[in-house]
């Protein structure tokens, strides 16, 4: 999904694909948006036909939004009432954990695609509202979805909740599985979800919410950071890192406490399990990560080139340049990380330009240190990083006076 500014005030129409021609029109739209507009790719892309389609398309419900007869957004709903979920879907979304309920009460929302120039809130809400109504008419009590770490806050604002282990998609994208409890009106109302008023039009049974709290007690802890103010979030991160973020994150060096608190509050947390591939070579996702707990290994050509611990960042080059990722980053242990997105960079540049200048300088020093360390490793040339490059990276070189911050 992409975001941007509205370009006009054309009348929007929500339609459901009824014919093969309609579905083909949607697959053409997906290709145009994902490949041609965003520069991405997919294992399901047909570059000759310029379409993106996969086996789930055939028995799914496809909704799409038009403006002036042009497709500007689309979404796919797979229902357990229409067809059984494939094994891969069951595994990725850990549906066995919901075996107390019949699959006919479950839906899966995927392929949510919005044209770049139409990615404003109104378009998103119109299409998602139509999808929610469709799911309720199908008798859905649980709607499953997934997204990259950067988009988790958006989904949580709609009412989705994290509940299980992250997974890698067919396109090697790191995905966070989410579930929307369709009948939990109290939760939707509490968080200000755009669905809560629609939900009130239907008969709602509170048993699913009570069951979920019992079946997934850890899910209650997921996303709790979103409601924290700057001070509480700062304390929360300090406990995770066993030191303050200002001390433990080189990206924040030269900022004062107030500036650093504002900056880190723009991020959101993700949890990765040991062995998870958080970043894959060739991806074009626009986000970077700050390790809070645990360690990750950076691997290129199946060889570990660095191990990063608490306070270290990764994924920053792709965030800044929009180039494909050049290495895999794999969790060496269970990991908690802070996610900072392209939107974060742009927002901070507008609202806090002086702070961002120092952050970008810190980032350039970190990158310079890594380049010097890589050069030394390849050519044996001595290098002496400057005092501001205290990145907790191993086995790369760093000042003798700087000890690696202890990971929790």
Rosetta blueprint (number, residue, H / E / L):
1 X L
2 X L
3 X L
4 X L
5 X L
6 X L
7 X L
8 X L
9 X L
10 X L
11 X L
12 X E
13 X E
14 X E
15 X E
16 X E
17 X L
18 X L
19 X L
20 X H
21 X H
22 X H
23 X H
24 X H
25 X H
26 X H
27 X H
28 X H
29 X H
30 X H
31 X H
32 X H
33 X H
34 X H
35 X H
36 X H
37 X H
38 X L
39 X L
40 X L
41 X L
42 X L
43 X L
44 X L
45 X E
46 X E
47 X L
48 X L
49 X L
50 X L
51 X E
52 X E
53 X L
54 X L
55 X H
56 X H
57 X H
58 X L
59 X L
60 X L
61 X E
62 X E
63 X E
64 X E
65 X E
66 X E
67 X E
68 X L
69 X L
70 X E
71 X E
72 X E
73 X E
74 X E
75 X E
76 X E
77 X E
78 X E
79 X E
80 X L
81 X L
82 X L
83 X L
84 X L
85 X L
86 X L
87 X H
88 X H
89 X H
90 X H
91 X H
92 X H
93 X L
94 X L
95 X H
96 X H
97 X H
98 X H
99 X L
100 X L
101 X L
102 X L
103 X H
104 X H
105 X H
106 X E
107 X E
108 X E
109 X E
110 X E
111 X E
112 X E
113 X E
114 X E
115 X L
116 X H
117 X H
118 X H
119 X L
120 X L
121 X H
122 X H
123 X H
124 X H
125 X H
126 X H
127 X H
128 X H
129 X H
130 X H
131 X H
132 X H
133 X H
134 X H
135 X H
136 X H
137 X H
138 X L
139 X L
140 X L
141 X L
142 X E
143 X E
144 X E
145 X E
146 X E
147 X E
148 X L
149 X H
150 X H
151 X H
152 X H
153 X H
154 X H
155 X H
156 X H
157 X H
158 X H
159 X L
160 X L
161 X E
162 X E
163 X L
164 X L
165 X L
166 X L
167 X E
168 X E
169 X L
170 X L
171 X L
172 X L
173 X L
174 X E
175 X E
176 X E
177 X E
178 X E
179 X E
180 X E
181 X E
182 X L
183 X L
184 X L
185 X H
186 X H
187 X H
188 X H
189 X H
190 X H
191 X L
192 X L
193 X L
194 X L
195 X L
196 X H
197 X H
198 X H
199 X H
200 X L
201 X L
202 X L
203 X L
204 X L
205 X L
206 X L
207 X H
208 X H
209 X H
210 X H
211 X H
212 X H
213 X H
214 X H
215 X H
216 X L
217 X H
218 X H
219 X H
220 X H
221 X H
222 X L
223 X L
224 X H
225 X H
226 X H
227 X H
228 X L
229 X L
230 X H
231 X H
232 X H
233 X H
234 X H
235 X H
236 X H
237 X H
238 X H
239 X H
240 X H
241 X H
242 X L
243 X L
244 X L
245 X H
246 X H
247 X H
248 X H
249 X L
250 X H
251 X H
252 X H
253 X L
254 X L
255 X L
256 X L
257 X H
258 X H
259 X H
260 X H
261 X H
262 X H
263 X H
264 X H
265 X L
266 X L
267 X L
268 X E
269 X E
270 X E
271 X E
272 X E
273 X L
274 X L
275 X L
276 X L
277 X E
278 X E
279 X E
280 X L
281 X L
282 X L
283 X L
284 X L
285 X L
286 X L
287 X E
288 X E
289 X E
290 X E
291 X E
292 X E
293 X E
294 X L
295 X L
296 X E
297 X E
298 X E
299 X E
300 X E
301 X L
302 X L
303 X E
304 X E
305 X E
306 X E
307 X E
308 X E
309 X L
310 X L
311 X L
312 X L
313 X E
314 X E
315 X L
316 X H
317 X H
318 X H
319 X H
320 X H
321 X H
322 X L
323 X L
324 X L
325 X L
326 X L
327 X L
328 X E
329 X E
330 X E
331 X E
332 X L
333 X L
334 X L
335 X E
336 X E
337 X E
338 X E
339 X E
340 X E
341 X E
342 X H
343 X H
344 X H
345 X H
346 X H
347 X H
348 X H
349 X H
350 X H
351 X H
352 X L
353 X H
354 X H
355 X H
356 X H
357 X H
358 X H
359 X H
360 X H
361 X H
362 X H
363 X H
364 X H
365 X H
366 X H
367 X H
368 X H
369 X H
370 X H
371 X H
372 X H
373 X H
374 X H
375 X H
376 X H
377 X H
378 X H
379 X H
380 X L
381 X L
382 X L
383 X L
384 X L
385 X L
386 X L
387 X L
388 X L
389 X L
390 X L
391 X L
392 X L
393 X E
394 X E
395 X L
396 X L
397 X L
398 X L
399 X L
400 X L
401 X L
402 X L
403 X L
404 X L
405 X L
406 X L
407 X L
408 X L
